[in-house]
Amino acid sequence: MRRLEYLCDLCVVGGGLSGVCTAIAAARHGIKVVLLQDRPVLGGNASSEIRMHVCGAHGKDNRETGIIEEIILENFYLNPQESYSVWDSVIYGKVMAEENIKLLLNSSVLDASCENGEIISVTAWQSNAETFHTVRAKYFADCSGDSVLSTLSGAEFRYGREAKSEFGESIPPEKADNKTMGMSCLFQIRETDHKTEFIPPEWAYRYETDDDLPYKDHDRYNNFWWIEVGGEWDCVHDTDRCRDECLKIVFGVWDHMKNRGDHGVDNWVLDWVGFLPGKRESRRYVGEVTVTENDVLAGGRYADVVAYGGWTMDDHFPQGFYYRDGYPTIFHPAPSPWGLPLRCMISKNVKNLVFAGRNISVTHAALSSSRVMATCAVLGQALGTAVADVVKAGLDVRDIDVSALQQELMWDGCYIPGVSRKLPGLTWAAECSSDIVRNGLERGEENCWVGKPGEAICYTFPEETFVSGVRIVFDSDLNREGENMPCYFGLDGGRGRMPKTLVRSYRLVGDGFELSVENSHVREAFHPVGKKLKKLTLEPLSTWGGEDLRVFEFEVE
């Protein structure tokens, strides 16, 4: 048996989108990261193993940006055929591109060493390599969803639903219990050009009529999220039991759709079934602050807001598939966006334990809004950036300069409700042909420069001025329809989803300086200049299909 040891600044446990964004953000800000993932692929509930599309905040212009938008746009560019294996490779490629990240896949954390209220190290077992990996770090970020470090470190956590009276909430039951939202094994179907047959396995459940299904809206154009169990069981230790039950339901539902009535799927085949349940809820850490239903409804107006949610409080009944009194979830209204504070990602009683994802410090009711993956991703980017800042400054994460962190996150493309961006001084010292590209507002039609081929944006300096670089924010259509990946596969095949509004080619031109970019597929672009200039011009040249050339920000520093 082999044993290896690592020393780093941040150990991230869990390679879902929250863990991926935590690791990438921390690495890009200059600290050493080890990312431990217990599966062979990254992406968690979004990966090819589970295949839930990435959901986030509702409402006009509220789509999440930063690293999560970067990953999704990269997928649109590299994966027009909408292959889940290629989607996995896009996430993997983003992590592997960071030289400050050591990625260990198939590595399950099974032990932690703690002293004086701190985690000293964690040990993971990498099954395919028969290797124990021990990681020593200054900070440990649990992005595992199940809060795997909670029981190993003695960190305080919650499980189940609080009583209404504990936080004065309206959504929870009168008495606290250990019930949660359940987990689902999704399945996907593919259309063919001919009639097909389906023979169910003997162990599948049998649903003769629609009345035999508790939830009857089994439309072929969805991802069958309602095949959900486990909310009345233990969502950590009963995962295999949940999988077994879900699989019996999955094959029974498809048998019903194919063989028991006309459901419009004569030419469709069962293409893929998930054997790894996608979880909605399990352990939740207790942090420096606990976000409640009332905080959500009030808009999350925290001084240390670093991320936001905007999904409704989508509270699935613990009975899941077996709930028989109507729709299997309640969509309690929630504002969009609403703010999430850094303190809900910092352990209350373990000094160097932080967390991002669905296991942050929230009540069950607040979790029903914060648990979706785009929200988890922006939480991760905020956390990774914060840890990098305090490690480099030699500070405790509780003593971070929140204002500086917020500005840093917005520079990196994140949106923080209620916080204004401060632009580089040079941007304001020069004359600009369009002030709209230097107003610090990077969403909303009213904040977008719109031009035609041949038009440009120009900065003019009163004298030769050293320009270190530029930052450009293009329009990736934050109101676009569709998600990162499909729920089903029709005969039309991969649709390709590059936003038509996005600038595809452009030039930067100055005195003795010129840079041309082709096939750009990013919302944010950073380019070094490193020259003294009297004039610098951005010339957008083409898009991915739109008639207008659209730019939100063009800044010089």
C-alpha positions in Angstrom: 0.0 0.0 0.0 1.4 3.4 -1.0 1.2 6.6 1.1 1.9 10.1 -0.3 1.8 13.4 1.5 1.2 17.0 0.3 1.6 20.4 1.8 -0.5 23.2 0.4 -2.3 26.4 1.4 -5.9 25.1 0.7 -7.3 21.6 0.6 -10.6 21.5 -1.2 -12.7 18.4 -0.5 -15.3 17.7 -3.2 -15.1 18.3 -6.9 -18.7 19.5 -7.7 -19.1 22.9 -9.2 -18.7 24.6 -5.9 -15.4 22.8 -5.2 -14.1 23.4 -8.8 -14.8 27.1 -8.5 -13.3 27.3 -5.1 -10.1 25.6 -6.3 -9.8 27.6 -9.5 -10.4 30.9 -7.8 -7.8 30.2 -5.1 -5.2 29.0 -7.6 -5.7 31.9 -9.8 -5.1 34.2 -6.9 -1.7 32.6 -6.2 -2.0 29.9 -3.6 -1.3 26.2 -3.7 -4.4 24.0 -3.8 -5.1 20.2 -3.5 -8.5 19.2 -4.9 -9.8 15.9 -3.6 -12.7 14.3 -5.5 -14.2 10.9 -4.7 -15.5 10.3 -8.2 -13.6 9.8 -11.5 -15.0 13.0 -13.0 -15.6 16.6 -11.8 -18.9 18.5 -11.7 -20.9 16.7 -9.1 -24.6 16.9 -9.8 -23.8 18.4 -13.2 -21.4 15.7 -14.3 -22.1 12.8 -16.7 -22.7 10.6 -13.7 -25.8 12.5 -12.6 -26.7 15.0 -15.4 -28.6 17.7 -13.7 -28.4 20.9 -15.7 -27.1 24.0 -13.9 -29.8 26.1 -12.4 -29.5 29.5 -10.7 -31.2 32.8 -10.1 -34.4 33.6 -11.8 -35.2 36.9 -13.4 -33.9 39.3 -16.1 -30.1 39.8 -16.1 -29.6 37.7 -13.0 -27.6 34.8 -14.5 -24.4 34.0 -12.6 -21.1 35.1 -14.1 -17.5 34.7 -13.2 -15.9 31.2 -13.4 -19.2 29.3 -13.8 -20.1 31.4 -16.9 -16.6 30.9 -18.2 -17.0 27.1 -17.9 -20.4 27.1 -19.6 -19.3 29.2 -22.5 -16.2 27.0 -23.0 -18.6 24.0 -23.2 -20.8 25.8 -25.8 -17.6 26.4 -27.9 -16.0 23.0 -27.6 -19.1 20.8 -27.3 -21.8 21.8 -29.9 -22.8 18.1 -30.1 -23.7 18.3 -26.4 -21.8 15.2 -25.3 -21.7 14.7 -21.6 -18.3 13.2 -21.8 -17.0 16.3 -23.5 -18.7 18.4 -20.8 -16.8 16.4 -18.2 -13.6 17.1 -20.1 -14.3 20.9 -20.2 -14.5 21.0 -16.4 -11.5 18.8 -16.1 -9.6 21.0 -18.5 -10.3 24.1 -16.6 -8.9 22.6 -13.4 -5.9 21.0 -15.1 -5.0 24.4 -16.7 -4.2 25.8 -13.3 -0.6 25.1 -12.3 -1.4 25.8 -8.6 -3.9 22.9 -8.4 -3.0 19.3 -7.6 -6.1 17.2 -8.7 -6.7 13.8 -7.0 -9.7 12.0 -8.5 -11.2 8.8 -7.1 -10.0 9.9 -3.7 -12.4 9.6 -0.7 -11.6 11.4 2.5 -11.8 9.0 5.4 -9.9 10.6 8.2 -8.8 14.0 9.7 -6.2 14.9 12.2 -7.2 17.8 14.5 -5.5 19.8 17.2 -6.8 22.7 19.3 -9.9 23.3 17.3 -8.1 23.2 13.9 -7.7 20.6 11.2 -4.1 19.7 10.7 -4.5 17.2 7.8 -6.9 15.0 6.0 -6.3 11.5 4.5 -8.0 10.2 1.4 -8.1 6.7 -0.1 -7.6 6.6 -3.8 -9.1 3.2 -4.7 -7.9 2.8 -8.3 -4.3 3.5 -7.3 -4.3 1.7 -3.9 -2.8 4.9 -2.4 -3.5 6.9 0.8 -3.0 10.6 0.3 -2.5 12.8 3.3 -2.9 16.5 2.8 -1.7 19.2 5.2 -3.0 22.7 4.6 -3.6 26.1 6.2 -7.3 25.9 5.3 -9.7 23.1 4.4 -12.7 23.8 2.2 -15.5 21.2 2.5 -17.4 21.4 -0.8 -18.5 17.8 -0.6 -22.2 18.5 -0.2 -22.5 15.8 2.5 -20.1 17.8 4.8 -17.7 14.9 5.0 -15.3 16.8 7.3 -18.0 17.6 9.8 -18.0 14.3 11.7 -14.2 13.9 11.3 -13.4 17.3 12.7 -16.1 17.8 15.3 -17.5 20.8 13.4 -21.1 21.8 14.3 -23.7 20.9 11.8 -27.4 20.6 11.3 -29.5 17.8 9.7 -33.2 17.9 8.8 -35.8 20.6 9.3 -35.9 23.1 12.1 -39.0 23.8 14.0 -40.9 27.0 12.9 -40.2 28.5 16.3 -36.4 28.2 16.2 -35.9 31.0 13.7 -39.4 32.3 13.3 -39.8 30.8 9.9 -43.1 29.9 8.1 -41.9 27.0 5.9 -40.7 24.4 8.4 -43.0 22.0 10.4 -44.1 22.8 13.9 -41.7 20.3 15.4 -38.1 19.8 14.2 -37.4 16.4 12.5 -34.7 14.6 10.6 -36.5 14.7 7.3 -34.9 16.2 4.2 -35.4 16.6 0.5 -34.5 13.4 -1.2 -32.2 12.3 -4.1 -32.9 11.4 -7.7 -31.5 9.0 -10.3 -32.2 10.9 -13.5 -32.6 9.2 -16.9 -32.3 10.4 -20.5 -34.0 9.3 -23.6 -33.0 9.5 -27.3 -35.2 9.8 -30.4 -34.7 7.5 -33.4 -36.3 7.5 -36.8 -38.3 4.2 -36.3 -40.5 2.5 -33.7 -38.6 0.8 -30.9 -39.4 -1.7 -28.2 -38.5 -1.8 -24.6 -38.3 -4.9 -22.4 -38.1 -4.0 -18.7 -35.9 -5.9 -16.3 -37.9 -8.3 -14.0 -37.0 -6.3 -10.9 -38.5 -3.0 -12.2 -41.7 -1.7 -10.7 -44.8 -1.9 -12.9 -47.2 1.0 -13.3 -50.1 -0.1 -15.4 -52.0 3.2 -15.6 -51.3 6.9 -14.9 -53.2 6.5 -11.7 -50.5 4.1 -10.5 -48.0 7.0 -10.6 -48.2 9.4 -7.7 -47.0 12.2 -10.0 -48.6 11.8 -13.5 -46.9 14.5 -15.6 -44.3 12.2 -17.1 -43.6 14.4 -20.2 -40.7 13.2 -22.3 -39.2 16.6 -22.5 -38.0 16.8 -18.9 -35.3 15.2 -16.8 -37.6 13.2 -14.5 -36.4 15.0 -11.4 -39.5 13.8 -9.5 -38.1 10.3 -9.3 -36.9 11.1 -5.8 -36.6 9.1 -2.6 -34.7 9.2 0.6 -36.1 12.3 2.4 -37.5 10.1 5.1 -34.4 8.0 5.3 -30.8 8.9 6.0 -29.5 10.9 3.0 -25.9 10.1 3.8 -25.8 6.5 4.9 -28.8 5.2 2.9 -27.5 6.4 -0.5 -27.3 2.9 -2.0 -30.7 2.1 -0.7 -32.0 5.2 -2.4 -30.2 4.2 -5.7 -31.8 0.8 -5.6 -35.3 2.2 -5.1 -34.8 4.9 -7.7 -33.7 2.4 -10.3 -36.8 0.3 -9.8 -38.9 3.4 -10.3 -36.9 4.6 -13.4 -37.2 1.4 -15.3 -40.9 1.1 -14.3 -41.7 4.6 -15.4 -40.0 4.1 -18.8 -41.8 0.7 -19.2 -45.1 2.6 -18.4 -44.3 5.3 -21.0 -43.3 2.8 -23.7 -45.7 -0.1 -23.1 -48.7 1.1 -21.1 -50.6 3.7 -23.0 -49.8 6.3 -25.7 -47.2 8.7 -24.3 -45.7 9.8 -27.6 -42.4 7.8 -27.2 -42.8 5.1 -29.8 -39.6 6.2 -31.6 -37.6 6.9 -28.4 -35.1 4.7 -26.6 -33.8 4.7 -23.1 -30.3 6.1 -23.7 -28.8 6.6 -20.2 -29.7 5.9 -16.6 -27.9 7.4 -13.6 -26.6 5.0 -11.1 -25.3 7.7 -8.8 -28.1 9.6 -7.1 -28.1 13.3 -7.2 -28.6 14.7 -3.7 -30.4 17.9 -2.7 -29.8 18.0 1.0 -27.9 16.3 3.9 -25.7 17.8 6.5 -25.4 21.6 6.7 -22.6 23.3 8.7 -23.2 25.8 11.4 -21.3 28.9 10.5 -20.5 32.3 11.9 -24.0 33.2 10.7 -27.0 31.0 9.8 -29.1 32.3 6.8 -32.8 31.8 7.4 -36.0 32.0 5.4 -36.5 35.5 6.8 -33.1 36.5 5.6 -33.9 35.3 2.1 -37.2 37.2 2.0 -35.4 40.3 3.2 -33.0 40.1 0.3 -29.9 39.0 2.2 -28.7 42.5 2.9 -25.4 41.6 4.7 -22.4 43.8 5.0 -20.2 40.9 3.9 -22.3 39.8 1.0 -20.1 38.0 -1.5 -22.5 35.9 -3.6 -26.2 35.6 -4.3 -29.1 33.3 -4.8 -32.3 33.7 -6.7 -34.0 30.3 -7.1 -37.3 30.1 -5.4 -37.5 28.3 -2.1 -38.2 25.0 -3.8 -39.0 22.7 -0.9 -39.5 19.1 -2.0 -41.6 16.9 0.2 -39.6 14.3 2.1 -41.8 11.6 0.6 -40.5 12.4 -2.8 -41.9 10.1 -5.4 -44.4 8.7 -3.0 -46.0 12.0 -2.1 -49.7 11.6 -3.3 -51.3 14.9 -2.6 -50.3 16.8 -5.7 -47.2 18.4 -7.0 -44.1 16.9 -5.2 -42.6 20.3 -4.3 -43.7 23.7 -3.1 -42.2 26.8 -4.8 -42.3 29.3 -2.0 -41.6 32.8 -3.4 -38.1 34.3 -3.0 -36.6 37.5 -4.3 -34.0 37.4 -7.0 -31.3 38.2 -6.4 -30.8 37.8 -2.6 -27.4 38.1 -1.0 -25.3 35.5 0.7 -22.6 36.5 3.3 -19.0 35.2 3.6 -19.7 34.3 7.2 -22.2 31.5 6.2 -19.1 29.7 4.7 -16.9 29.9 7.8 -17.2 27.2 10.6 -18.4 28.4 13.9 -16.1 26.2 16.0 -13.3 24.9 13.7 -10.9 27.7 13.1 -9.6 26.8 9.6 -12.7 25.0 8.2 -14.6 26.7 5.5 -17.3 25.4 3.1 -19.2 26.2 -0.1 -22.1 24.5 -1.9 -25.3 23.1 -0.5 -23.7 22.5 2.9 -23.3 26.1 3.9 -24.8 27.5 7.1 -28.5 27.9 6.2 -31.7 26.6 7.6 -33.6 23.9 5.7 -36.0 26.6 4.3 -33.2 28.8 3.1 -31.4 25.8 1.6 -34.3 25.2 -0.7 -33.3 28.3 -2.6 -29.5 28.3 -2.1 -28.8 24.7 -3.0 -28.9 25.0 -6.8 -25.6 24.7 -8.6 -25.0 28.1 -10.1 -25.5 29.6 -6.7 -23.1 27.0 -5.3 -20.5 27.9 -8.0 -20.5 31.6 -7.1 -20.2 30.8 -3.5 -17.2 28.7 -4.3 -15.5 31.4 -6.3 -16.1 33.9 -3.4 -14.7 31.4 -0.9 -11.6 30.5 -2.9 -10.8 34.1 -3.5 -11.2 35.0 0.2 -9.0 32.1 1.4 -6.3 33.1 -1.1 -6.4 36.7 0.1 -6.0 35.8 3.8 -3.3 33.2 3.2 -1.2 35.7 1.3 -1.8 38.3 4.0 -1.2 36.0 6.9 -4.7 36.7 8.3 -7.6 34.7 9.7 -10.5 34.5 7.3 -12.7 36.2 9.8 -10.5 39.3 9.6 -10.6 39.7 5.9 -11.1 43.1 4.3 -14.6 42.5 2.9 -14.7 45.6 0.8 -11.5 44.7 -1.0 -12.8 41.1 -1.5 -16.0 42.4 -3.1 -14.1 44.6 -5.5 -11.7 41.7 -6.3 -14.7 39.4 -7.1 -16.3 41.9 -9.3 -13.1 42.5 -11.2 -13.1 38.7 -11.8 -16.6 38.9 -13.3 -18.8 38.2 -10.3 -22.0 40.1 -9.6 -22.7 41.2 -6.0 -26.1 42.7 -5.4 -26.0 46.1 -3.9 -22.3 46.6 -4.3 -20.8 49.2 -6.7 -17.6 48.5 -8.7 -14.7 50.9 -8.4 -12.9 51.3 -11.7 -9.2 51.7 -12.2 -8.1 55.3 -11.9 -6.6 55.4 -15.4 -10.0 54.5 -16.9 -11.4 57.7 -15.6 -8.3 59.8 -16.2 -8.6 59.4 -20.0 -11.2 60.6 -22.4 -13.5 57.8 -23.7 -15.8 57.9 -26.8 -18.5 56.1 -24.8 -18.9 56.6 -21.0 -21.3 53.6 -20.9 -18.3 51.2 -21.1 -16.8 52.6 -17.9 -19.8 52.8 -15.6 -18.9 49.7 -13.7 -22.3 48.0 -14.5 -22.0 44.8 -16.5 -25.5 43.7 -17.0 -28.7 45.3 -18.2 -29.5 46.6 -21.7 -29.2 50.2 -20.5 -25.5 49.6 -19.6 -24.4 48.0 -22.9 -22.6 49.7 -25.8 -24.2 48.6 -29.0 -22.4 49.2 -32.3 -22.2 48.1 -35.9 -19.3 46.8 -37.9 -16.8 49.6 -38.4 -17.7 51.4 -35.1 -15.2 51.3 -32.2 -14.6 52.5 -28.7 -11.6 54.7 -28.1 -9.6 56.0 -25.1 -7.5 59.1 -25.6 -4.9 60.1 -23.0 -3.7 63.7 -22.5 -0.1 62.6 -22.9 1.8 59.4 -23.5 0.6 57.2 -20.6 1.7 53.7 -19.5 -1.1 51.2 -19.9 -0.5 47.9 -18.2 -3.6 46.1 -19.5 -7.2 46.2 -20.5 -10.3 44.4 -19.2 -13.3 43.9 -21.6 -16.7 42.5 -20.8 -18.8 41.3 -23.7 -22.5 40.4 -23.8 -23.0 36.6 -23.3 -26.8 37.1 -23.2 -27.6 36.6 -19.5 -31.2 36.1 -20.5 -30.6 33.3 -23.0 -32.9 30.3 -23.0 -31.7 26.8 -22.2 -29.2 25.4 -19.8 -25.6 24.1 -20.0 -26.6 20.6 -21.2 -29.8 18.9 -22.5 -32.3 16.7 -20.7 -33.0 14.5 -23.7 -31.6 13.9 -27.2 -33.9 14.5 -30.2 -33.2 13.7 -33.8 -32.0 17.3 -34.4 -28.8 16.3 -32.4 -26.6 18.8 -30.8 -28.0 22.3 -31.2 -25.0 24.4 -30.4 -25.7 27.2 -27.9 -23.0 29.9 -28.4 -24.8 33.2 -27.5 -25.4 35.1 -30.7 -24.8 38.4 -28.8 -21.2 37.4 -27.9 -18.4 39.1 -29.8 -16.4 36.6 -31.7 -13.5 38.6 -33.1 -12.0 42.0 -32.2 -8.9 44.1 -32.4 -7.1 46.3 -29.9 -5.1 49.1 -31.6 -2.8 51.7 -30.1 0.5 53.5 -30.9 2.7 50.7 -32.0 0.4 48.2 -30.4 -2.0 45.8 -32.1 -3.7 42.7 -30.9 -6.2 40.6 -32.9 -8.5 37.9 -31.4 -10.4 35.3 -33.4 -13.0 32.8 -32.2 -13.3 34.5 -28.8 -15.9 32.7 -26.7 -15.5 34.5 -23.3 -17.6 37.1 -21.5 -14.5 38.6 -19.9 -11.2 39.2 -21.6 -8.0 40.5 -20.0 -5.1 41.6 -22.2 -1.7 42.9 -21.1 -0.5 46.0 -23.0 2.7 47.1 -21.2 3.3 50.2 -23.4 3.0 54.0 -23.3 0.1 55.1 -25.4 -1.7 58.2 -26.4 -4.7 56.3 -27.8 -6.2 52.8 -27.5 -9.1 51.6 -29.6 -11.3 48.5 -29.2 -12.7 47.4 -32.6 -15.3 44.7 -32.3 -15.5 42.9 -35.6 -18.0 40.0 -35.5 -20.3 38.0 -33.3 -21.6 34.5 -33.1 -24.7 35.3 -35.1 -26.0 38.6 -33.8 -26.2 41.7 -35.9 -25.1 44.1 -33.2 -21.6 44.3 -31.6 -22.2 44.5 -27.8 -19.7 45.6 -25.1 -20.5 46.1 -21.4 -17.1 47.2 -20.1 -13.8 48.4 -21.6 -11.3 49.5 -19.0 -7.7 50.4 -19.0 -5.3 50.3 -16.1 
